[in-house]
């Protein structure tokens, strides 16, 4: 990580001075990833990976082309600009092409930590070594992955936009397996500031799940009440957020079209349960994110409030065509919770299933946003408000839309990882009724 804000400005100016096209947009990005892996209760690999990219898009009217390079010397830049301009002149016109964005009112990002940026391999080893020792002492086999990332980027264009952002993050996940192979547990965490990292608690959670999930009993599939822990919640909310686009709804290609009548308005209509609230905010301290989306400023935005649809994402072309303001895709997602512990959520369920995480999610029916996937790494029966032992895993067939309709209660927000992306999210575990555990899975 060697480029300062001034370095980005100078590099951007150098590139734009070579451009002869009508317009140009630059994306400069430098990252450093420190990675540490463990398996079989021992360190297996570690490394530091540096990456640098320059993305250049130019346009002649509605003809445009893009190129990406990983060198910043004068010869490489000149050749890239020459080549991308030649490509643009040969490209067909794009009727939806828009010129580079105009400067906007950008927030000051808060997703950078000096402490995280200063984390070195020795520091990472000190963090993960006690977790490995936890696994050995408990008699389980553990495998973990820790990654510390530093990112510095700039968005620059011929309309005067210059946005510089720095970000940091640490993510960690661990799988623990009982020695005989019949029990499995998993846990994770994600932070911006390494000083907030508590790997011991994460490791203990995975280990206890692995030990408790041995000798699973058979349980029939079917619709039931589930306590869905935060990793599964974030996966389903990620899927939901990817599908909250205004254009798809306007063109009758969204799952949202099936949730309102022909004469009903979507915005302002309660289409989910009253316990469903979802918003984004770049300056949300527990899980901050970048302050722009390809040059479009991000602000705090309410998407769903008490089950009422409040906003949809609007891309630039669709906004211009319809005379409305663009609204960019969120960089983070926040779902408020009631602050209850997982034990309190379990105590509220007479008969149901505790699900640690979901896995291998795949779309089945886009019209209803129906997805399928598997439970994994800790699935337990709940009886009379208590854990009643481990049960077999299940395949589920469920829509995030139905989940938001059927929330009964929620817990304390957590920032964890899932199977569907790693963007910052702060979400609680949920009690969800009528969750469709469609068939039994033999995976253990």
C-alpha positions as CSV (number, residue, x, y, z in Angstrom):
1,X,0.0,0.0,0.0
2,X,2.0,2.9,-1.3
3,X,-0.3,5.5,-2.9
4,X,-1.5,8.6,-1.1
5,X,-4.5,10.7,-2.0
6,X,-2.1,13.1,-3.8
7,X,-0.6,10.1,-5.7
8,X,-4.1,9.1,-7.0
9,X,-4.8,12.7,-8.0
10,X,-1.5,13.0,-10.0
11,X,-2.0,9.6,-11.6
12,X,-5.6,10.5,-12.6
13,X,-4.5,13.8,-14.0
14,X,-1.8,12.1,-16.1
15,X,-4.3,9.7,-17.6
16,X,-7.0,12.2,-18.3
17,X,-4.5,14.5,-20.1
18,X,-3.9,11.7,-22.6
19,X,-7.6,11.2,-23.3
20,X,-9.0,12.6,-26.6
21,X,-12.5,11.1,-26.3
22,X,-15.6,13.0,-25.4
23,X,-15.5,11.7,-21.8
24,X,-13.6,9.4,-19.5
25,X,-14.1,7.7,-16.2
26,X,-11.2,6.2,-14.1
27,X,-11.2,3.7,-11.3
28,X,-7.9,3.4,-9.5
29,X,-7.7,0.7,-6.9
30,X,-4.9,-0.6,-4.6
31,X,-5.4,-3.4,-2.1
32,X,-3.3,-5.4,0.4
33,X,-4.7,-8.7,1.7
34,X,-3.0,-10.5,4.6
35,X,-4.3,-14.1,4.6
36,X,-3.8,-16.8,7.2
37,X,-5.2,-20.3,6.9
38,X,-5.3,-23.2,9.4
39,X,-6.5,-26.8,9.1
40,X,-6.2,-29.9,11.3
41,X,-5.4,-27.6,14.2
42,X,-2.3,-26.1,12.7
43,X,-1.3,-23.2,10.4
44,X,-1.2,-24.3,6.8
45,X,-0.4,-21.1,4.9
46,X,0.1,-17.4,5.2
47,X,0.8,-14.6,2.8
48,X,0.4,-11.0,1.8
49,X,-1.1,-10.2,-1.6
50,X,-0.8,-6.7,-3.2
51,X,-3.0,-5.8,-6.1
52,X,-3.2,-2.6,-8.2
53,X,-5.6,-1.9,-11.0
54,X,-6.5,1.0,-13.3
55,X,-9.8,0.9,-15.0
56,X,-10.4,3.3,-17.9
57,X,-13.7,3.9,-19.7
58,X,-14.0,6.4,-22.5
59,X,-16.8,7.4,-24.8
60,X,-17.4,9.1,-28.1
61,X,-21.1,10.1,-27.9
62,X,-22.9,6.8,-27.1
63,X,-20.0,4.6,-28.2
64,X,-17.8,3.5,-25.3
65,X,-15.2,0.9,-24.2
66,X,-13.4,-0.1,-21.1
67,X,-9.9,-1.4,-20.3
68,X,-8.1,-2.5,-17.2
69,X,-4.4,-2.7,-16.5
70,X,-2.2,-3.4,-13.5
71,X,0.7,-1.1,-14.3
72,X,1.2,2.6,-13.8
73,X,4.2,3.4,-15.8
74,X,3.9,6.0,-18.6
75,X,4.3,3.5,-21.5
76,X,1.5,1.1,-20.1
77,X,-0.8,4.0,-19.5
78,X,-0.3,5.6,-23.0
79,X,-0.9,2.2,-24.6
80,X,-4.0,1.6,-22.6
81,X,-5.5,4.9,-23.4
82,X,-4.7,4.5,-27.1
83,X,-6.2,1.0,-27.2
84,X,-9.4,1.8,-25.3
85,X,-10.1,4.8,-27.5
86,X,-9.7,2.7,-30.6
87,X,-12.1,0.1,-29.2
88,X,-14.6,2.8,-28.4
89,X,-14.6,4.1,-32.0
90,X,-15.4,0.6,-33.2
91,X,-18.1,-0.1,-30.6
92,X,-21.8,0.1,-31.5
93,X,-23.8,2.9,-30.0
94,X,-25.4,2.0,-26.6
95,X,-28.9,3.7,-26.4
96,X,-28.6,3.6,-22.6
97,X,-25.2,5.1,-22.4
98,X,-24.8,8.2,-20.2
99,X,-21.9,10.6,-19.8
100,X,-19.7,10.5,-16.7
101,X,-21.5,11.5,-13.5
102,X,-21.4,15.0,-12.2
103,X,-19.8,15.7,-8.8
104,X,-22.1,15.1,-5.8
105,X,-22.3,15.8,-2.1
106,X,-20.2,12.9,-0.7
107,X,-20.1,11.9,3.0
108,X,-16.8,11.5,4.7
109,X,-16.2,7.7,5.0
110,X,-15.5,6.1,8.4
111,X,-14.6,2.6,7.3
112,X,-10.9,2.8,7.8
113,X,-8.8,1.9,10.9
114,X,-5.1,2.6,11.4
115,X,-4.9,-0.3,13.8
116,X,-6.2,-2.7,11.2
117,X,-3.9,-1.2,8.5
118,X,-1.0,-1.8,10.8
119,X,-1.8,-5.5,11.4
120,X,1.1,-7.7,10.3
121,X,1.5,-11.5,9.9
122,X,2.8,-11.9,13.4
123,X,-0.2,-10.1,14.8
124,X,-2.5,-12.3,12.8
125,X,-0.8,-15.4,14.2
126,X,-1.2,-14.2,17.7
127,X,-4.9,-13.8,17.1
128,X,-5.5,-17.2,15.6
129,X,-3.1,-19.4,17.6
130,X,-5.2,-19.5,20.8
131,X,-8.2,-20.6,18.7
132,X,-6.2,-23.5,17.3
133,X,-5.2,-24.4,20.8
134,X,-8.9,-24.3,21.8
135,X,-9.7,-26.9,19.2
136,X,-6.9,-29.2,20.3
137,X,-7.9,-29.0,23.9
138,X,-11.5,-29.8,23.0
139,X,-10.6,-32.8,20.9
140,X,-12.0,-31.4,17.6
141,X,-10.4,-30.7,14.2
142,X,-10.6,-27.1,13.3
143,X,-10.0,-25.2,10.0
144,X,-10.0,-21.4,10.0
145,X,-9.4,-18.5,7.6
146,X,-8.4,-15.0,8.6
147,X,-8.1,-12.2,6.1
148,X,-7.1,-8.6,6.8
149,X,-7.8,-6.2,3.9
150,X,-6.7,-2.7,3.3
151,X,-8.1,-0.8,0.3
152,X,-7.4,2.6,-1.2
153,X,-9.3,3.7,-4.3
154,X,-10.2,6.8,-6.4
155,X,-13.1,7.5,-8.8
156,X,-12.1,10.2,-11.3
157,X,-13.8,11.5,-14.4
158,X,-13.7,14.3,-17.0
159,X,-16.6,16.1,-15.3
160,X,-14.5,17.0,-12.3
161,X,-15.3,14.0,-10.0
162,X,-12.5,13.0,-7.6
163,X,-13.5,10.7,-4.8
164,X,-10.8,9.1,-2.7
165,X,-11.7,6.3,-0.1
166,X,-9.7,4.1,2.2
167,X,-11.2,1.1,3.9
168,X,-10.0,-1.8,6.2
169,X,-11.6,-5.0,7.4
170,X,-10.9,-8.3,9.1
171,X,-13.0,-11.4,8.5
172,X,-12.6,-14.7,10.2
173,X,-14.4,-18.0,10.0
174,X,-13.8,-21.4,11.5
175,X,-15.2,-24.8,11.1
176,X,-14.8,-27.4,13.9
177,X,-15.4,-31.1,13.3
178,X,-15.8,-33.7,16.1
179,X,-13.0,-36.3,15.9
180,X,-15.2,-39.1,14.7
181,X,-16.6,-36.8,12.0
182,X,-20.2,-36.9,13.0
183,X,-20.5,-33.4,14.5
184,X,-19.8,-30.1,12.9
185,X,-19.9,-26.4,14.0
186,X,-19.1,-23.1,12.4
187,X,-18.8,-19.5,13.5
188,X,-17.5,-16.2,12.1
189,X,-17.0,-12.5,12.6
190,X,-16.2,-9.4,10.7
191,X,-14.8,-6.0,11.9
192,X,-13.5,-2.8,10.6
193,X,-11.2,-2.2,13.5
194,X,-9.0,-5.1,14.6
195,X,-9.2,-3.9,18.3
196,X,-12.8,-5.2,18.2
197,X,-11.8,-8.7,17.2
198,X,-12.7,-11.5,19.6
199,X,-11.6,-14.8,18.0
200,X,-11.8,-16.8,21.3
201,X,-15.5,-16.3,21.4
202,X,-15.9,-17.3,17.7
203,X,-13.7,-20.4,18.2
204,X,-15.6,-21.5,21.3
205,X,-19.0,-21.1,19.5
206,X,-17.8,-23.4,16.6
207,X,-16.3,-25.9,19.0
208,X,-19.4,-26.2,21.2
209,X,-21.6,-26.6,18.1
210,X,-19.4,-29.4,16.8
211,X,-19.5,-31.3,20.1
212,X,-23.2,-30.7,20.6
213,X,-24.1,-31.8,17.1
214,X,-22.8,-35.4,17.4
215,X,-25.2,-38.3,17.1
216,X,-28.0,-36.4,15.4
217,X,-31.5,-37.8,15.7
218,X,-33.9,-38.1,12.8
219,X,-36.5,-35.4,12.3
220,X,-39.0,-35.2,9.5
221,X,-39.0,-32.4,7.0
222,X,-41.9,-29.9,6.8
223,X,-42.8,-26.3,7.5
224,X,-41.8,-25.4,11.1
225,X,-40.7,-22.5,13.3
226,X,-37.0,-21.9,13.1
227,X,-34.5,-19.9,15.0
228,X,-32.3,-18.7,12.2
229,X,-29.0,-17.4,13.4
230,X,-27.4,-14.3,12.0
231,X,-25.3,-15.9,9.2
232,X,-28.4,-17.3,7.6
233,X,-30.3,-14.1,8.1
234,X,-27.7,-12.1,6.3
235,X,-27.6,-14.5,3.4
236,X,-31.4,-14.2,2.8
237,X,-31.3,-10.4,3.2
238,X,-28.4,-10.2,0.7
239,X,-30.5,-12.1,-1.9
240,X,-33.5,-9.8,-1.2
241,X,-31.4,-6.6,-1.6
242,X,-30.1,-7.7,-5.0
243,X,-33.6,-7.8,-6.2
244,X,-35.0,-4.4,-5.0
245,X,-34.5,-2.6,-8.3
246,X,-37.0,0.0,-9.6
247,X,-36.6,-1.0,-13.3
248,X,-37.3,-4.6,-12.8
249,X,-40.5,-3.7,-10.9
250,X,-41.6,-1.2,-13.5
251,X,-41.0,-3.7,-16.3
252,X,-43.0,-6.4,-14.4
253,X,-39.9,-8.6,-13.9
254,X,-39.6,-8.5,-10.1
255,X,-40.8,-10.7,-7.3
256,X,-42.3,-7.5,-5.9
257,X,-44.9,-7.4,-8.7
258,X,-46.6,-10.5,-7.2
259,X,-46.9,-8.9,-3.8
260,X,-49.2,-6.0,-4.8
261,X,-52.5,-5.9,-6.6
262,X,-52.9,-4.3,-10.1
263,X,-54.3,-1.1,-8.7
264,X,-52.0,-0.8,-5.7
265,X,-48.8,1.2,-5.3
266,X,-45.7,-0.6,-4.1
267,X,-44.1,2.3,-2.3
268,X,-45.9,2.9,1.0
269,X,-47.6,-0.4,0.9
270,X,-47.1,-3.0,3.8
271,X,-46.1,-6.1,1.9
272,X,-44.0,-7.7,4.7
273,X,-44.6,-8.4,8.3
274,X,-44.6,-5.5,10.8
275,X,-41.4,-6.9,12.3
276,X,-39.4,-6.4,9.1
277,X,-37.2,-3.2,8.9
278,X,-34.2,-2.9,6.6
279,X,-32.0,0.2,5.9
280,X,-28.5,1.2,4.8
281,X,-26.2,3.9,6.1
282,X,-22.6,4.4,5.1
283,X,-21.8,6.0,8.5
284,X,-23.3,3.3,10.6
285,X,-20.4,2.6,13.0
286,X,-20.9,-1.1,13.7
287,X,-20.7,-1.9,9.9
288,X,-19.8,1.1,7.8
289,X,-19.3,1.1,4.0
290,X,-18.2,3.2,1.1
291,X,-19.9,6.5,0.5
292,X,-20.6,6.2,-3.2
293,X,-21.6,3.8,-5.9
294,X,-19.7,4.5,-9.2
295,X,-19.8,8.2,-8.3
296,X,-23.4,8.4,-7.1
297,X,-23.5,9.5,-3.4
298,X,-24.8,7.0,-0.8
299,X,-26.9,8.3,2.0
300,X,-28.8,6.7,4.9
301,X,-31.8,5.0,3.1
302,X,-34.8,3.2,4.5
303,X,-35.7,0.3,2.3
304,X,-38.4,-1.4,4.4
305,X,-39.9,0.0,7.6
306,X,-42.3,-2.0,9.8
307,X,-43.1,-4.1,6.7
308,X,-43.8,-1.1,4.5
309,X,-41.8,-0.8,1.2
310,X,-40.1,2.6,1.3
311,X,-37.6,2.8,-1.6
312,X,-36.2,0.8,-4.5
313,X,-32.7,1.2,-6.1
314,X,-32.8,3.3,-9.3
315,X,-29.9,3.2,-11.8
316,X,-28.9,6.4,-13.6
317,X,-30.4,5.6,-17.0
318,X,-33.8,4.6,-15.5
319,X,-33.8,7.6,-13.3
320,X,-33.2,10.0,-16.2
321,X,-35.8,8.2,-18.4
322,X,-38.4,8.6,-15.7
323,X,-37.5,12.0,-14.3
324,X,-36.5,10.8,-10.9
325,X,-33.3,10.8,-8.8
326,X,-31.0,7.8,-8.9
327,X,-30.7,5.8,-5.8
328,X,-27.6,3.6,-5.6
329,X,-27.3,0.0,-4.4
330,X,-26.5,-0.1,-0.7
331,X,-22.9,-0.8,0.5
332,X,-24.2,-2.2,3.8
333,X,-27.5,-3.5,5.3
334,X,-28.8,-3.1,8.8
335,X,-31.8,-4.9,10.3
336,X,-32.7,-3.6,13.8
337,X,-33.3,-6.3,16.5
338,X,-35.1,-6.6,19.8
339,X,-31.8,-7.3,21.6
340,X,-32.8,-10.7,22.9
341,X,-30.2,-13.4,23.4
342,X,-30.4,-16.6,21.3
343,X,-31.4,-18.5,24.5
344,X,-34.3,-16.1,24.9
345,X,-35.4,-16.7,21.3
346,X,-35.2,-20.5,21.8
347,X,-37.2,-20.2,25.0
348,X,-40.1,-18.6,22.9
349,X,-40.4,-21.7,20.6
350,X,-42.5,-24.7,21.7
351,X,-41.4,-26.9,18.8
352,X,-38.9,-26.0,16.0
353,X,-35.4,-26.1,14.7
354,X,-32.3,-24.0,15.4
355,X,-30.3,-23.4,12.2
356,X,-26.7,-22.2,12.6
357,X,-26.1,-21.4,8.9
358,X,-27.3,-21.9,5.3
359,X,-25.2,-23.3,2.5
360,X,-25.2,-23.5,-1.3
361,X,-28.1,-21.2,-1.9
362,X,-29.5,-21.3,-5.5
363,X,-32.5,-19.7,-7.1
364,X,-35.5,-21.8,-8.0
365,X,-38.1,-19.4,-9.1
366,X,-37.3,-15.7,-9.8
367,X,-41.0,-14.7,-9.9
368,X,-41.3,-15.3,-6.2
369,X,-37.6,-15.1,-5.2
370,X,-37.7,-18.8,-4.2
371,X,-34.3,-20.2,-3.2
372,X,-33.1,-23.6,-2.2
373,X,-30.1,-24.6,0.0
374,X,-29.0,-26.7,2.9
375,X,-28.6,-26.3,6.6
376,X,-25.2,-27.0,7.9
377,X,-22.7,-27.0,10.8
378,X,-25.2,-27.2,13.7
379,X,-28.9,-28.0,13.3
380,X,-30.8,-28.7,16.5
381,X,-34.3,-29.6,17.6
382,X,-36.2,-27.2,19.9
383,X,-38.8,-28.6,22.3
384,X,-40.7,-26.7,24.9
385,X,-38.3,-23.7,24.8
386,X,-35.1,-25.8,25.1
387,X,-32.6,-27.4,22.8
388,X,-33.6,-31.0,22.4
389,X,-30.4,-32.4,20.8
390,X,-29.0,-32.4,17.3
391,X,-31.0,-33.4,14.3
392,X,-30.3,-34.2,10.7
393,X,-29.7,-31.4,8.2
394,X,-32.4,-30.3,5.8
395,X,-32.8,-28.9,2.3
396,X,-35.0,-25.8,2.4
397,X,-37.1,-24.1,-0.3
398,X,-38.0,-20.7,0.9
399,X,-38.2,-17.1,-0.3
400,X,-36.7,-14.2,1.6
401,X,-40.0,-12.4,1.0
402,X,-41.8,-15.0,3.0
403,X,-39.2,-14.9,5.8
404,X,-39.9,-11.1,6.1
405,X,-43.6,-11.8,6.3
406,X,-43.2,-14.5,9.0
407,X,-40.8,-12.9,11.6
408,X,-42.0,-13.6,15.1
409,X,-39.1,-12.2,17.1
410,X,-35.5,-11.0,16.8
411,X,-32.4,-11.0,18.8
412,X,-29.2,-8.9,19.2
413,X,-27.5,-7.6,16.1
414,X,-24.3,-9.3,15.0
415,X,-21.7,-8.6,12.2
416,X,-20.9,-12.0,10.9
417,X,-20.1,-13.7,7.5
418,X,-22.4,-15.9,5.5
419,X,-22.4,-17.9,2.3
420,X,-23.6,-15.1,0.0
421,X,-21.1,-12.3,-0.1
422,X,-19.1,-10.4,2.6
423,X,-20.4,-6.9,2.4
424,X,-20.9,-5.3,5.8
425,X,-24.2,-6.3,7.5
426,X,-25.5,-5.9,11.0
427,X,-28.4,-8.3,11.6
428,X,-30.0,-10.2,14.4
429,X,-31.0,-13.9,14.6
430,X,-34.7,-14.3,13.9
431,X,-37.6,-16.5,15.0
432,X,-39.4,-17.3,11.7
433,X,-42.6,-19.3,11.5
434,X,-43.6,-21.7,8.7
435,X,-40.1,-22.0,7.3
436,X,-40.1,-24.7,4.6
437,X,-37.6,-27.4,5.5
438,X,-38.5,-29.3,2.3
439,X,-36.5,-32.5,2.7
440,X,-34.0,-34.3,4.8
441,X,-30.3,-34.0,3.9
442,X,-27.9,-36.8,4.7
443,X,-24.9,-34.4,5.0
444,X,-23.4,-34.3,8.5
